[in-house]
Amino acid sequence: MSTATNVSGLKLGTLAYIVQDNKILLLHRIKRKNDMHFGRWVGIGGKLEPHETPHDCIVREIKEEAGIRPTTIIFRGYVYFDEIKKEGQDVSPAYNWIVFLYKITDFIGEVLTENHEGVLKWIPIEKLHEYKMWEGDYHLIHAILKETKPLEAYFLYDGEMVVDFYFWPKKRQPNVNIP
């Protein structure tokens, strides 16, 4: 009989990219000034609640943040990353976040125009580079949309810059600046 290991400080989350007609639904986080994502465009997702599966979490988060119920939920993999460090702090990886990734292609309901965190907008995929996002999100979005196998990735940030990232089975891409 095995027992689960309690990893202190480990955080579990979900992240979904909702896509239709070569557009992706993103949330512009502009309503809370102390939000670590303030001013950025992000996918839909959040932290798992106690006794909640990742699948249940992403369904709940999409309902809460976008007002819709996903009907086609495609598991795309995992991404590991550490808390975003402030410039000058130690950037030794701890990878205390494990985020389950999903692609949503169908849903029921009307998408909200805004929520308690910001404004929702359908953005043409070819124009993503015009929107302020975390560097790693550009890579994640394109990998989730392009790849067919589940992804395993990690990102290491120093402030707002990705200093190392990895997509299994691809090789590491250190010191990469993404537009």
C-alpha positions, -999 to +999 in steps of 0.1 A: +000+000+000+014+034-010+008+067+006+006+101-011+035+125-006+026+159+007+048+184-011+048+216+009+039+247-011+028+228-042+000+245-060-023+229-086-041+249-113-058+247-146-055+267-178-077+265-209-076+281-242-110+284-259-107+285-297-132+290-325-129+302-361-091+309-358-097+331-327-089+325-291-108+338-261-085+357-237-091+376-205-075+411-201-068+413-164-074+449-156-097+451-126-075+445-096-043+465-094-026+440-070-032+412-095+001+396-106-014+393-141-026+430-141-025+444-177-019+410-193-040+389-216-044+353-202-063+321-208-092+310-185-083+290-154-075+290-118-066+270-087-081+237-078-103+237-048-101+209-022-114+176-034-118+189-070-104+172-101-086+192-127-115+185-151-141+198-126-119+228-119-116+239-155-154+235-161-161+256-130-135+282-139-148+286-175-184+290-161-173+316-135-149+336-158-166+333-192-202+324-184-202+293-207-202+255-203-176+237-223-188+207-242-155+196-259-127+196-234-094+183-248-066+176-222-034+190-236-008+183-209+009+200-180+031+230-174+054+233-144+066+267-132+078+285-101+062+316-087+072+346-108+102+360-092+109+397-089+140+410-106+171+403-086+157+374-066+171+340-067+157+322-098+166+287-087+137+265-099+113+250-073+084+244-098+058+248-071+030+252-097+016+223-117-010+235-142-032+212-162-037+225-198-069+222-219-081+232-253-118+240-256-134+239-290-171+238-283-193+253-256-229+262-247-240+297-238-230+332-245-195+344-236-194+372-211-179+405-222-163+410-187-160+395-153-146+404-118-111+402-132-113+419-165-125+420-200-130+390-223-122+393-260-119+370-291-085+376-306-074+364-340-046+339-335-023+355-360-025+388-340-016+374-306+018+390-308+001+424-305-012+416-270+007+418-238+010+383-223+035+364-202+063+353-225+056+316-219+020+320-229+029+327-265+047+293-266+020+275-247-008+288-270+010+278-302+020+244-288-015+236-275-031+246-309-005+229-330+006+197-312-016+166-311+002+147-283-001+158-247+025+184-237+048+185-208+065+218-203+082+240-177+090+277-176+115+295-154+110+333-151+133+360-138+109+389-133+089+391-165+115+373-187+116+336-194+152+325-187+146+288-195+118+267-208+114+232-220+088+213-240+092+175-238+106+159-259+121+191-274+153+206-261+157+235-237+155+270-251+175+291-226+175+329-227+148+332-252+129+364-257+095+361-272+079+390-290 
